[in-house]
C-alpha cells in the first residue's frame, strides 16, 4: 500500500446482481391470466361454431357424392331428386319444421331462391324435374352450384 495514495486502500466497486425475470411482477400475472381467458374463449367460440355448422359440412360431402354418382350414371332426374331431398333435410335442420315441411314445387324453389344470389337461383325447371323420368332441359351443373351455395350460405333460423 502506498501511504500517499488513499484510493489504493479502497475495495473495487461491486456490481449489483442482475434483476431476474422470476418472480413475475403482478402486471405480468394479470396479463398472463387475461391471455389464458382470451384463448379459452376463442377455443370455445371456434368449437361452438364448428359444432353448429357440422350439418353444413356433412351436407356438402353428401352433395359431392351425388355429383360423383351423376357423373357415373348421367341420370339428371335422380340427381335433381336426391339433391332436392338433401336440400329439404338441410332446411329441416336449419329452419322450423312448420316453415319447411309442407313446401314443394314453386313455393319450395322460391324459399331456396331467397337465400341465393340472382346468378345462382334455381330455374323453374327445378320444380318438377325430380318427378320426370328424363329432364334433359335442366342444367345439372347449375343446380349443383346453386345447392352448394345454398348449403354454405343460408341463414339458419335455429
Helices and strands as residue ranges (DSSP letters): G 6-9, H 26-52, H 54-73, H 76-94, H 97-100, H 105-113, G 118-120, H 126-129, H 140-153
